[in-house]
Amino acid sequence: MAQIKPFKGIRPPKDLIEQVASRPYDVLNSKEAREEAEGNDKSLYHIIKPEIDFPAGTDEHDPAVYLKAAANFRMFQEKGWLVQDKEECYYVYAQTMNGKTQYGLVVGAYVPDYMNGVIKKHELTRRDKEEDRMKHVRVNNANIEPVFFAYPDNAELDKIVAKYTSRNPEYDFVAKDDGFGHTFWIIDEATDIARITELFAEMPSLYIADGHHRSAAAALVGAEKANQNASHKGDEEYNYFMAVCFPANQLTIIDYNRVVKDLNGLSEEEFLAELGKNFVVEEKGADVYKPAALHNFSLYLGGKWYSLTAKPGTYDDDDPIGVLDVTISSNLILDEILGIKDLRSDKRIDFVGGIRGLGELKHRVDSGEMKVALALYPVTMKQLMDIADTGNIMPPKTTWFEPKLRSGLVIHTLE
């Protein structure tokens, strides 16, 4: 059963929220962060991407860069740009995109729940990325950015959230860079805090939606601190890390698409002929074609769009991994025809989040940078949860969630 707790969040004063809040560290590069933070010494990028305070080209993994993150975090608190709440609270964080709003509870998630599988993952992590975030957590002694969880739908939690969202919010703004709305409330009534804790304790599992590396790093640092503390009791703040938990029925996974540099020595005609062995191939012309259903794919090649429909027998609907379109395309197109064996390391392939639209795929191919593009029908939340529940792992680059969590609305210290 899931264990959570409220915490004393460290947050910007209301009048500074738009100056402090930023996009997550991993959705932009150092150059982009430098440009977005230009002229704004209060931007959280000075903490989550502190290489922007060094000359351009500085290695973001230099030890001095991590130390600068900690120095900036202290400075933000000293200047009053970040202030800690006096009491332990839960928080509601709502995101609005394209007229749709999803409401998440900001909680302290329990490190042992991650270690023992109550908090379920659906992706593999890379050790180098884990270590980067572990260094950032260690040096700041805090979870500066949250992770993104889903939880099984719960009507009573919906009512508690609705009680607070009917009130005036603490923060309410539309971010200039993404155009999405970000709204934030404080849950500070003891009876509601206790009931939220009880309701989560009845849930068999929580699910990582986005932020596998941050989750792993936060949990591993918490476990480190437990091992290093001779008088460890289990209720210390380092036993928890910050997560925003959304009911699964409010979340939508969007497509995560592929572009490839070459056809592995095949001509366009030969490539299409190879596809025809496992797919029904239909030419759709110059107008963008979007996958219509599970097991239907969109292909862009040579200025034309094609529909690919996997033939019966090429997939297993009873296998939670085999049924995924990312598995079908990885096995029957990327591996079998194009010779791409490892999606994580092969330099011939790149990935494009569906938020950019299929026009981005067309642009990447028409520019000559890529030879062919493949669009996939998105995974469902049910598929994600089924895979996590059965202990399986999705292939790389399967899910893309939007909107991304804004960083800087609240921070969790491990002290």
C-alpha positions as CSV (number, residue, x, y, z in Angstrom):
1,M,0.0,0.0,0.0
2,A,1.3,3.5,-0.8
3,Q,2.7,5.6,1.9
4,I,2.8,9.4,1.5
5,K,3.2,12.4,3.7
6,P,2.7,16.2,3.6
7,F,5.8,18.4,3.7
8,K,6.9,22.0,4.4
9,G,7.3,23.2,0.8
10,I,9.8,25.8,-0.2
11,R,8.1,28.1,-2.6
12,P,8.3,31.5,-4.3
13,P,6.2,34.4,-3.0
14,K,3.1,34.9,-5.0
15,D,4.4,37.9,-6.9
16,L,7.6,36.1,-8.0
17,I,6.1,32.9,-9.3
18,E,6.3,33.7,-13.0
19,Q,9.9,34.8,-12.6
20,V,11.0,31.7,-10.7
21,A,9.1,28.9,-12.4
22,S,10.7,27.2,-15.3
23,R,10.4,24.3,-17.7
24,P,12.0,21.0,-16.4
25,Y,15.8,20.6,-16.7
26,D,15.6,17.8,-19.3
27,V,13.3,19.4,-22.0
28,L,15.8,22.0,-23.1
29,N,19.6,22.3,-23.6
30,S,22.0,24.6,-21.9
31,K,21.9,27.2,-24.7
32,E,18.1,27.3,-24.6
33,A,18.1,27.7,-20.8
34,R,20.7,30.5,-21.0
35,E,18.4,32.3,-23.5
36,E,15.3,31.8,-21.4
37,A,16.9,33.0,-18.2
38,E,18.6,36.0,-19.8
39,G,18.0,39.1,-17.7
40,N,16.2,37.1,-15.0
41,D,18.3,36.3,-12.0
42,K,15.3,34.7,-10.2
43,S,14.9,32.0,-12.8
44,L,15.0,28.4,-11.4
45,Y,17.4,27.6,-14.3
46,H,20.1,29.1,-12.1
47,I,19.5,26.1,-9.8
48,I,18.4,23.2,-12.2
49,K,20.8,24.2,-15.1
50,P,23.5,26.2,-13.3
51,E,25.9,25.8,-16.2
52,I,24.2,28.9,-17.5
53,D,26.2,30.9,-14.9
54,F,29.5,29.7,-16.4
55,P,31.0,30.5,-19.8
56,A,29.2,28.9,-22.8
57,G,30.5,25.4,-23.4
58,T,31.1,24.6,-19.7
59,D,30.4,20.9,-19.0
60,E,27.1,20.7,-17.2
61,H,28.6,17.7,-15.2
62,D,31.6,19.6,-13.9
63,P,31.7,19.4,-10.1
64,A,31.8,23.2,-9.9
65,V,28.4,23.4,-11.7
66,Y,26.7,21.2,-9.1
67,L,28.2,23.3,-6.3
68,K,26.9,26.4,-8.1
69,A,23.4,24.9,-8.0
70,A,23.6,24.6,-4.2
71,A,25.0,28.1,-3.8
72,N,22.2,29.5,-5.9
73,F,19.6,27.5,-4.0
74,R,20.9,29.0,-0.7
75,M,21.0,32.5,-2.3
76,F,17.4,32.2,-3.5
77,Q,16.3,31.5,0.1
78,E,18.5,34.2,1.6
79,K,17.0,36.8,-0.8
80,G,13.5,35.6,-0.1
81,W,12.9,34.4,-3.6
82,L,12.1,31.0,-2.1
83,V,10.4,30.7,1.3
84,Q,9.6,27.6,3.3
85,D,6.0,27.0,4.5
86,K,5.7,26.9,8.3
87,E,3.5,23.8,8.4
88,E,3.4,20.5,6.5
89,C,0.9,20.6,3.7
90,Y,-0.3,18.8,0.6
91,Y,-0.7,20.9,-2.5
92,V,-2.9,20.8,-5.6
93,Y,-1.3,21.6,-9.0
94,A,-3.5,22.0,-12.0
95,Q,-2.3,22.1,-15.6
96,T,-4.5,23.3,-18.5
97,M,-3.7,22.5,-22.1
98,N,-6.0,23.0,-25.1
99,G,-9.0,23.6,-22.8
100,K,-8.4,20.4,-20.7
101,T,-7.4,20.6,-17.0
102,Q,-5.8,17.9,-15.0
103,Y,-5.5,18.1,-11.2
104,G,-2.5,16.6,-9.3
105,L,-1.8,16.2,-5.6
106,V,1.8,17.2,-4.6
107,V,3.0,14.8,-1.9
108,G,6.0,13.2,-0.4
109,A,6.3,9.7,-1.9
110,Y,8.0,7.0,0.2
111,V,11.4,5.8,-0.8
112,P,10.9,2.2,0.3
113,D,7.8,2.1,-1.8
114,Y,10.0,2.8,-4.8
115,M,12.5,0.1,-3.7
116,N,9.8,-2.6,-3.1
117,G,7.7,-2.0,-6.2
118,V,4.7,-0.2,-4.7
119,I,5.7,2.7,-6.9
120,K,5.8,1.0,-10.3
121,K,7.9,1.9,-13.3
122,H,7.4,1.1,-17.0
123,E,10.8,2.2,-18.4
124,L,14.4,1.3,-17.9
125,T,16.8,4.0,-16.6
126,R,20.4,4.8,-17.6
127,R,22.9,4.8,-14.8
128,D,24.7,8.0,-16.1
129,K,21.4,9.9,-16.0
130,E,20.6,8.6,-12.6
131,E,24.0,9.6,-11.2
132,D,23.6,13.2,-12.7
133,R,20.4,13.7,-10.8
134,M,21.7,12.0,-7.7
135,K,24.5,14.5,-7.6
136,H,22.0,17.3,-7.9
137,V,19.8,16.0,-5.1
138,R,22.8,15.4,-2.9
139,V,24.4,18.8,-3.3
140,N,21.1,20.6,-2.7
141,N,19.8,18.2,-0.1
142,A,16.5,18.7,-1.8
143,N,14.2,17.5,-4.6
144,I,14.2,20.7,-6.6
145,E,11.9,19.3,-9.3
146,P,8.9,16.9,-8.9
147,V,8.3,13.6,-10.6
148,F,5.0,12.8,-12.3
149,F,2.9,9.9,-10.9
150,A,-0.5,8.5,-11.7
151,Y,-2.8,6.8,-9.2
152,P,-6.0,4.7,-9.6
153,D,-9.1,6.9,-9.8
154,N,-10.6,7.8,-6.5
155,A,-13.9,9.7,-6.1
156,E,-13.2,10.8,-2.5
157,L,-9.9,12.3,-3.4
158,D,-11.6,14.1,-6.3
159,K,-14.0,15.7,-3.8
160,I,-11.2,16.9,-1.6
161,V,-9.3,18.3,-4.5
162,A,-12.5,20.0,-5.7
163,K,-13.0,21.6,-2.3
164,Y,-9.7,23.4,-2.6
165,T,-9.9,24.2,-6.3
166,S,-13.1,26.1,-5.7
167,R,-11.1,28.6,-3.7
168,N,-8.8,31.4,-4.9
169,P,-5.5,29.8,-5.9
170,E,-2.0,30.6,-4.5
171,Y,-0.6,30.8,-8.0
172,D,-2.4,31.1,-11.4
173,F,-0.5,32.0,-14.6
174,V,-0.1,31.0,-18.2
175,A,3.5,30.3,-19.1
176,K,4.8,32.4,-22.0
177,D,7.0,29.6,-23.4
178,D,4.3,26.8,-23.6
179,G,1.0,28.7,-23.4
180,F,-0.3,26.3,-20.8
181,G,-2.0,27.3,-17.6
182,H,-0.5,26.5,-14.2
183,T,-2.6,26.8,-11.0
184,F,-1.7,25.9,-7.5
185,W,-3.6,25.6,-4.2
186,I,-2.4,24.7,-0.6
187,I,-4.2,21.9,1.3
188,D,-3.6,23.0,4.9
189,E,-6.6,21.6,6.9
190,A,-5.5,18.8,9.2
191,T,-8.6,16.6,8.6
192,D,-8.1,16.7,4.8
193,I,-4.4,16.1,5.1
194,A,-5.1,13.0,7.3
195,R,-7.8,11.7,4.9
196,I,-5.6,12.1,1.8
197,T,-2.8,10.1,3.6
198,E,-5.4,7.4,4.5
199,L,-6.8,7.2,1.0
200,F,-3.3,6.7,-0.5
201,A,-2.6,4.0,2.1
202,E,-5.5,2.1,0.6
203,M,-3.9,2.1,-2.9
204,P,-1.9,-1.0,-3.9
205,S,0.3,1.0,-6.3
206,L,1.3,4.3,-7.7
207,Y,2.7,4.6,-11.3
208,I,5.6,6.7,-12.6
209,A,4.2,8.5,-15.6
210,D,7.2,10.7,-16.4
211,G,10.5,11.3,-14.6
212,H,11.9,7.8,-14.2
213,H,15.5,9.1,-13.8
214,R,14.4,11.7,-11.2
215,S,12.5,9.1,-9.3
216,A,15.4,6.6,-9.3
217,A,17.8,9.3,-8.2
218,A,15.6,10.7,-5.4
219,A,15.0,7.2,-4.1
220,L,18.6,6.1,-4.2
221,V,19.8,9.3,-2.4
222,G,17.1,8.7,0.2
223,A,18.3,5.1,0.7
224,E,21.9,6.3,0.9
225,K,21.0,8.7,3.7
226,A,19.2,5.9,5.5
227,N,22.3,3.7,5.3
228,Q,24.6,6.5,6.5
229,N,22.5,7.4,9.5
230,A,23.3,5.1,12.4
231,S,20.2,6.3,14.3
232,H,17.9,5.9,11.3
233,K,14.2,5.5,12.3
234,G,12.3,5.6,9.0
235,D,10.4,8.8,9.5
236,E,13.1,11.2,8.5
237,E,12.3,13.6,5.7
238,Y,14.9,12.0,3.4
239,N,12.7,8.9,3.3
240,Y,10.4,10.9,1.0
241,F,10.7,12.6,-2.4
242,M,8.4,15.0,-4.1
243,A,5.8,13.7,-6.6
244,V,2.8,15.2,-8.3
245,C,0.1,12.5,-8.4
246,F,-2.7,12.6,-11.0
247,P,-5.8,10.4,-11.3
248,A,-5.2,8.1,-14.2
249,N,-8.4,9.0,-15.9
250,Q,-7.3,12.6,-16.3
251,L,-4.1,11.8,-18.1
252,T,-3.5,11.4,-21.8
253,I,-0.4,9.9,-23.4
254,I,0.4,11.4,-26.8
255,D,2.4,9.8,-29.6
256,Y,6.1,9.5,-29.5
257,N,7.4,9.2,-33.1
258,R,10.6,8.1,-34.9
259,V,12.8,9.6,-37.7
260,V,15.6,7.6,-39.3
261,K,18.6,8.9,-41.3
262,D,18.7,6.2,-44.0
263,L,17.0,3.1,-45.4
264,N,19.8,0.7,-44.6
265,G,21.0,0.5,-48.2
266,L,17.6,-0.1,-49.7
267,S,15.9,2.0,-52.4
268,E,12.5,3.6,-51.5
269,E,10.8,0.9,-53.7
270,E,12.7,-1.9,-52.0
271,F,11.9,-0.5,-48.6
272,L,8.2,-0.3,-49.3
273,A,8.3,-3.9,-50.7
274,E,9.9,-5.1,-47.5
275,L,7.2,-3.3,-45.5
276,G,4.5,-5.1,-47.5
277,K,5.5,-8.5,-46.1
278,N,4.1,-7.6,-42.6
279,F,1.9,-4.6,-43.3
280,V,-0.9,-3.5,-45.6
281,V,0.7,-0.5,-47.3
282,E,-1.5,2.3,-48.7
283,E,-0.3,5.4,-50.3
284,K,-2.1,8.5,-48.9
285,G,-0.5,11.3,-51.0
286,A,1.0,14.6,-49.8
287,D,-1.5,15.4,-47.1
288,V,-0.5,14.5,-43.5
289,Y,-1.8,11.1,-42.5
290,K,-2.3,10.4,-38.8
291,P,-2.5,6.8,-37.5
292,A,-6.2,5.9,-37.1
293,A,-6.1,3.1,-34.5
294,L,-4.0,0.6,-32.7
295,H,-1.7,-1.3,-35.1
296,N,-2.0,1.4,-37.8
297,F,1.1,3.5,-38.5
298,S,1.9,6.6,-40.5
299,L,5.0,6.7,-42.7
300,Y,6.5,9.7,-44.5
301,L,8.9,8.9,-47.3
302,G,9.9,10.7,-50.5
303,G,7.3,13.5,-50.1
304,K,4.4,11.1,-49.6
305,W,2.5,9.7,-46.6
306,Y,1.6,6.1,-46.3
307,S,-0.7,4.1,-44.0
308,L,0.8,0.9,-42.6
309,T,-1.6,-1.6,-41.0
310,A,0.1,-4.6,-39.2
311,K,-1.2,-7.9,-40.7
312,P,-2.8,-10.4,-38.4
313,G,-0.3,-12.7,-36.8
314,T,2.4,-10.1,-36.6
315,Y,1.5,-9.1,-33.0
316,D,0.1,-10.8,-29.9
317,D,-2.9,-9.0,-28.3
318,D,-2.5,-11.3,-25.2
319,D,1.0,-10.1,-24.5
320,P,1.1,-6.7,-22.7
321,I,4.4,-5.8,-24.5
322,G,3.8,-7.6,-27.8
323,V,0.6,-5.7,-28.3
324,L,2.3,-2.4,-28.3
325,D,2.8,-0.6,-31.6
326,V,6.2,0.5,-30.4
327,T,7.1,-3.2,-30.2
328,I,5.6,-4.0,-33.6
329,S,7.5,-1.1,-35.3
330,S,10.7,-1.8,-33.4
331,N,10.8,-5.5,-34.3
332,L,9.3,-5.5,-37.9
333,I,10.5,-2.1,-39.2
334,L,13.4,-0.7,-37.3
335,D,15.2,-3.9,-36.5
336,E,14.2,-6.3,-39.3
337,I,14.4,-3.9,-42.2
338,L,16.5,-0.9,-41.1
339,G,19.0,-2.8,-38.9
340,I,18.4,-0.6,-35.8
341,K,18.9,-3.0,-32.9
342,D,19.2,-0.6,-29.9
343,L,16.9,2.4,-29.8
344,R,18.9,3.9,-26.9
345,S,22.3,4.0,-28.6
346,D,21.9,3.9,-32.4
347,K,22.8,7.3,-33.9
348,R,20.7,6.7,-37.0
349,I,17.4,7.2,-35.2
350,D,15.9,10.2,-33.4
351,F,12.6,10.6,-31.5
352,V,10.0,13.4,-31.8
353,G,7.3,14.0,-29.2
354,G,3.8,14.2,-30.6
355,I,3.4,17.7,-29.1
356,R,5.4,18.9,-32.1
357,G,2.9,17.5,-34.5
358,L,3.3,15.3,-37.6
359,G,4.4,18.4,-39.5
360,E,7.7,18.2,-37.6
361,L,8.3,14.7,-39.0
362,K,7.7,16.0,-42.6
363,H,10.1,18.9,-41.9
364,R,12.8,16.6,-40.6
365,V,12.6,14.4,-43.8
366,D,12.1,17.2,-46.3
367,S,15.1,19.1,-45.0
368,G,17.3,16.1,-45.9
369,E,18.3,15.5,-42.3
370,M,16.3,12.3,-42.2
371,K,15.2,9.9,-44.8
372,V,12.0,8.4,-43.3
373,A,9.5,9.2,-40.5
374,L,7.2,6.9,-38.6
375,A,4.3,8.0,-36.5
376,L,2.7,5.7,-33.9
377,Y,-0.8,5.5,-32.4
378,P,-0.3,6.5,-28.7
379,V,-0.2,4.1,-25.8
380,T,-3.1,4.3,-23.4
381,M,-2.9,4.7,-19.6
382,K,-4.5,1.3,-19.2
383,Q,-1.7,-0.3,-21.2
384,L,0.9,1.6,-19.2
385,M,-0.6,0.4,-15.9
386,D,-1.1,-3.2,-17.1
387,I,2.5,-3.3,-18.1
388,A,3.7,-2.0,-14.8
389,D,1.4,-4.3,-12.9
390,T,2.8,-7.4,-14.7
391,G,6.4,-6.3,-13.9
392,N,7.1,-5.7,-17.6
393,I,9.1,-2.8,-19.1
394,M,8.1,-0.8,-22.2
395,P,10.5,-0.4,-25.0
396,P,12.5,2.9,-25.0
397,K,10.7,6.1,-26.1
398,T,7.2,4.8,-25.8
399,T,5.3,7.4,-23.8
400,W,5.1,11.2,-24.1
401,F,3.1,13.2,-21.5
402,E,2.0,16.8,-22.0
403,P,1.9,19.2,-20.4
404,K,5.2,18.8,-18.6
405,L,5.3,19.7,-14.9
406,R,6.5,23.2,-14.2
407,S,9.5,23.4,-11.9
408,G,9.8,25.9,-9.1
409,L,6.2,26.0,-7.8
410,V,7.3,24.0,-4.8
411,I,10.5,22.3,-3.6
412,H,11.0,19.5,-1.0
413,T,14.0,19.7,1.3
414,L,15.4,16.4,2.7
415,E,16.1,17.9,6.1
